[in-house]
Amino acid sequence: GQNIDQPTEMTATEGAIVQINCTYQTSGFNGLFWYQQHAGEAPTFLSYNVLDGLEEKGRFSSFLSRSKGYSYLLLKELQMKDSASYLCAALAGGATNKLIFGTGTLLAVQP
Amino acid sequence: KAGVTQTPRYLIKTRGQQVTLSCSPISGHRSVSWYQQTPGQGLQFLFEYFSETQRNKGNFPGRFSGRQFSNSRSEMNVSTLELGDSALYLCASSWAPLGQGLDEQFFGPGTRLTVL
């Protein structure tokens, strides 16, 4: 089957670092996406990893290990505005690609 | 540069009717993806169009269909509406198709569909 797992909720402190993990099982794999979604708003694309390793974009970094079916999103120097839901999605391969989403991790940043 | 626009923003329909939603991508973007978001199921992928061709498709029944025009604008159609189709329908555009050198993907504000 195809499955994406990520924690439902996380809490962190302003200024700290938080890591949101995502594990996936898909038939075929063509990349891993991370999105941020604030309540009542549309998602915002954060990153797309297709090769193993870490990709850094400012305060946000995303890591992928294809052999382990594992990814994480790392948020540094947390700010209150980072309180949002973070969605992990795997692009599963096959005759056609399918983008399969996790249920999202609701991150609460506290002062 | 104008963002992704979706029309209408809100729509109320009754069971059995059909609906067409529209998405205009960012100028120059040729990939348009459609998503359904509900509180119970979360965000789910419907399909992706690139250069007027459907490239990728999620696990939705044939009542859900789409198309893309030569100017990259895309429409999504849902026929024989069911109560469970009530959701936020989002589209996103990008320069490259999903899985091929994707750099960034931009979402529109969504169309809130309510089926009574």
Interface residues (C-beta under 8 A of the other chain):
Chain A: N30 G31 F33 Y35 A42 P43 T44 F45 Y48 V50 L87 A89 L91 G93 T96 N97 K98 L99 I100 F101 G102 T103 G104
Chain B: S33 G42 L43 Q44 F45 E48 R55 N56 K57 G58 N59 L90 A92 L98 G99 L102 D103 E104 Q105 F106 F107 G108 P109 G110
